[in-house]
């Protein structure tokens, strides 16, 4: 059941166990790099977007998978305790593989992921219904594709690797992931994936202006203010959650992008303040 006044959102994406190494200097070829702290926490594109939507008051179902070992059990318990609907999370035999994230003092990050972890697929027995779907996955089974076809709102992350055709109203990407690609070319790539249903492509650029393109006209949105923090992990995913929240509240995509960008600035500031005042936490 959807909470009164809020919307039900299904988030399709990975839940990762991120092991974050805070380096004392930037990476360099052949160097010996010291690290100041190491923290393990839940992460991944699916998790961060779902977490933002949950914090904004929505009924959020996670469609993902976790391993059946102690790490997976602990993560599932934490997600249940936080208030997520975890009934669509598949359990898989085997051991949890961690993603190592090297975070240097400037905020630059290097992510190390095994090919096996990146190739995880999603399982769904039969189509599901919700007020909105968010998709952060390249490959999707037919049951998920059917769910998207009948959904009133679908926001998809721009797949970095070859992706499955999927129904999507809005596609969100980062200009950093498509260096040198024009908005027109990015639009054509997005439309090949999302079909004629696609209405807008939203491209973020860190703290710089956000571009919104409908295939003909490009709108740019400048944030009210920007923030510089050493840890921007999950910022783009949090933006997607705030964007969906604004769209569900009735904002048009340009206004929703402005709201989401400013909301993400506040989110980054709040997390940085928490990191300064709290000791590093680890998940089991």
N, C-alpha and C positions, 0 to 999 in steps of 0.2 A: 504494500500500500504506500502511496505517495503521501508524505506529510502535508498537512493542510497548508495551502498557499505556496507550496514549493513544487518543483518538477522532478520527475524521475529521469535520470540520465544514466545510460549505459556507457561505460568507458572501456574500450577495447585496446589493451596495450600491456606491455610488460611490467612486472613488478620485480625490480632488481634488488640484490643485496650489494650495495656500493661500498667498497673499501676505499676511503678517501685519504690520500697521503698529502699532507701539507708540506710542501718543499720550502727550503729557505732561500732558494735561488732558482732562476729559470733553467730548464733542461738545456744541455749543450752536448754536442757529439763528443764522446770519449771522456766526459766529465765524471767526477765523483760528487754526487749530489746528496746533501744531508736533508733529513726531514725532521720537522719539529713536533708533529703530532699525527696520529692515525686514528681515524674514526670509521666505524661501520654503521651504516644506516640504510633504511629502505629507500629506494629510488626508482628510477626508470620513468619513461614518458607516460605510461599509463598511471603509475602511482601519483606522480606530482600533479597531473591534471585532475585526477579523481579527488585528491586531497584538497585542492583548492575549491572544487565544486562542493565537497562536503562541508568545508569551513564556511562557505557562502550559504549553507542551509538547505541544499538539495538532497534528495534521496538518491544515493549513488550506488549503482551495481558495478562491480569490477568483473570484467570478462577477461580472465588471464589464466596463468597456470603457475603452480608452486610445486616444488619437489616434496616428496613424502618423508624427508629426513627431519632432524631436529630443527634445522634452520627454517624449513618450510612450515613446520608445525607452529613454531614461535611466531613467524610472520603472520600466519593465518589467525592466530589468537589475537595478535596486536590489531589486525585489521577489523576483526569482529568487535573488539573492545572500543575501537575508534568510532564505530557506527556504520561501517560499510556493509552493503549486502554482498556477501561472499559466496552466494549459492552458485554463481556462474564460474567460479575459479576451479579449474580442473587440477587434480592431484596426479603427479607423475612419479613413477618409480625412479630412484637414483638420488644422487647427491647434488645439493645446491652449488652452483658455480658463481663465484663472486666476480664482480666487475671492479677492476682497480682503476681509480681515477687519480692522476697525478696533478695536483693543484699548486701552481707556482705563486709567488707573492703578488704578481700583477693580475691574477685571476685567470690566466691562461690555463687550460686544462687539457690533459691527454688521457684518453679513455682506452683501456686495454680490455678487450672482450674476446672470449673464445668463439671460434666459428660455430661450435655446437650450440652455445648459449644464444647466439644471434639467430640461429635457424629454428628456434622453437616456434611451433605453430599453435593455433588456437582451436579449441574444441567447443562445439555447441550442438546439443542433440536436436533441438528444433528452434525455429525462429522465435524471437522475443520482441516485446513491444515496449516503447518508452516515449517520453516527450522529446527526447533528443539523444543522439548517439555521437560519441567522439571516437575516432579511429586513429590509432597510431601503430600501424602494422602494414607490412607490404603484402603478405599473403593471407587470404581470408577464405574459409570454407563456404560452401553454398548456403548453409543455414544463416550465416552472418550476412552474406550478401542479400539474401531475401529479407532479413530484418531491416536492412538499410533502405531497401526499395520502398517499404511501406512507412518509413519513419517521417514525421513532419519536419524534422531538422537533423541534418547530418553535417558535422564538421570533421574534416579529415586532415591529418598531418600530411605534408608533402613527403612521400616516401623517398628516402635517400637511395634506396636500391630499387631494382625493377619491381613494380607493384602490380597487384591484381586490380582489374577494373572494378570500381565501386561507385555506387550512387553517393554523391556528396553535393551539398549546396554551397559550402565554403571550404576552401583549402587554405591551410596556414603553413607557411614555411619561413625559413631564415635566409636572408641574402648571403650570409656567410657560408651557407651550404651550396650556394649556386654562384660562385664567383664568376664575374664576367658575363652572366646570362641576363639578357634584357627582360623587362616585365612582359613584353609581348611573347618572347620565346618561353618564358616560365609559364605564362598563361596557356600556351598551346600544349605544353607538357601536362599541365594540370587537367586541361579539358580532355585530353586523351585518356586520362585515368578516371575522371569523374563524369564523363559524358556531357550531354547538353543540359543536364540538370544544374551544372555548376553556374553560380551567379557571380561569385567574387573570389579573387585570390588575395590573401592578406599576407604581406611579407614584412617581417620584422628585421631590424638592423641594429641589435643591441640597444643602446640608449638613443640612437639616431631616429630620424623620422620613420614612421610606419607607412608603407605603401599599400593602397587598396585599389585593385584593378578589376574591371568588369568586362575586359576584352576590348573596350573602346576608350574609356576614360580612366585616368589614374588620379586618385586622390592621395594626398599626403597628410599625415597627422603628426604634429610635433607634440611631444609630451610637455606637460606643465613644468616639470623639472626632471633632472636626471640624477642618478646616484652612482657613485663608484665604490664597489665593494669587492673584496677578494674572492668571494664565493658566489658565482652566478649559476651554479648547477641547478637545473630545474626551472630557471626563470622563464624560458620559452614555453614550457609545459604549463606553468602557472598562468602565463598570459592566455593560453588557450582555454583554460578553465574559466578565467574571468571574462573572456570574450563570449563564451557560451552563456554564462550567467547574464550578461548584458543583453544578448540577443533574446533570451527567454523572458527578459523583463520588458521587451518591446522596442529596444533601441535598434536603429538601423545599423548596418555594418560599419559605417564610418564612425558614428558616435560610439558604437560598441568597442571599436578598436582603440579609440581615445580613452574610454573608461578603463579598458583592460590594461593598456599601457601604464596609465597612472596608478592603477591598482597594483600592478607588478612592482613598480617603484617602491610603494609602501611595503609590500610583501618582502622585498629584498632588505629594506631597512630594518624591518622588524626581526627578520631572521638573523641579520648581522648583530643586532643588539643582544639577541638571545645567545648567540655563539660567544659573545664577549663576556657574558655574565654567568653562563652555565658551563660546567665541565663537559668534555666530550662524552657522548653517549654511544653505547654499542648495542647492537641487537644480537641475540643469541645465535 
